[in-house]
Amino acid sequence: MDMSKLQEMMGQAQHMQAQMEQKMATTTAEASSGGGLVTARVNGKKELLRLRIDPTAMSASGGDVEMLEDLITAAVNEAGRAVDAQMQTASTDMLGGMDLGRLLG
């Protein structure tokens, strides 16, 4: 591999990294648990942006704080998995536009 191809590949990699960072900042995913009693929204960096707890959640759980904690955990984790899936799709789409064969061959 000659240096010009390596430099070109490094430039594309840096550009892709910048695009992914921008995508992470703007991508959001939302998930619910307990039949909608708890809803969590996260961004591509998996930062929790919003947590909504239905006012009836405590009465629905019979006042069981541990059950409410489990519902919160489940909603946040599911939102994280959803944003992971979106980011995976975005990175696959970006790599699809890069001609690795031309750069490496």
N, C-alpha and C positions, 0 to 999 in steps of 0.2 A: 504494500500500500504506500503510495507516495504521500508526501507532506501536504500537498494541495488538497487531496481527497480527505485527509485527516482533518485539516483545518475546516473544510467545508462541513464535514460531519459534526465537528465540535460546535460550529456556528448554528447548525440546525438543532443540535441538542440544547443549546442555550436558549434558542428561540422557543423550543417546545417546553422547556422548563418554565419560562416566563408565561407562556400561554396556560400551562397547568396551574400555576399559582393564581392567575387571574380567574380561571375556571373554579378553583377551590373557593375563592372569595365570594363568587356569585351563585354557586350551586347550593340549593337547599333541598332538604327532604323532611317529610313529616310522617310520623307514625303514631298510632293510638294503641292503647291496651285497655282491657276491662270493658270492652264494648263501647269505647269512646269516652270512658271516665277520665282517662289521662291521655293527653296528646303532647308530643314533643316535636320540636323543629330544630334541626341542626344544619350547619353549613358544611361545605366541603372539607373544612379543617376539623370537623367534628366538634365545633363549639356549639354549645346549647344556646340557641337564639330565643326560644320561647318554650315555656312549659305551662300547659293549661290543665288545671284540675277542676273537673266538674264539681260544683258545690254539693252535689248529692253523693260524691265519692265516699265521704266518711260514713254516711248512713248506709250506703250500699255495702260497705265493707264491715258493717256492724261495729264501727268504731275501732277496728283493728288497724293500728298504725303500720304494723309490719306488712300487712296485705297492701296497703296504699304504697308503701316503699317499694314493694315488689312490682306493682303496676307502673310506677315511675321508672324503675330500672328497665322493665321490659320495653316501655315506649321509647326510652332514650336509646337502648341497644338496637331496637328495630330501625329507628331513624338512622342510626350510624351505619347499619348494614345497607339500607336503601341508598344512602349517599355514597357508600363504597361502590355499589353497583353502577351508579351514575358516573362516578369518576373513572371506573374501569372502562366503561363504554367510551367516555371522552378520550381516554388515553389510547384506546384501540383505534378510534377514528383518526387521531392525530398521527399515530404510527403508520396507518394505512396510506397517508400522503407522503411518506418518506421513502425514497427509492434506495433501500439499503443495498440491493444488488449492485446498482451502479456505483455506489460509494465504496463498497468492499471489493468489487470485482475488478 
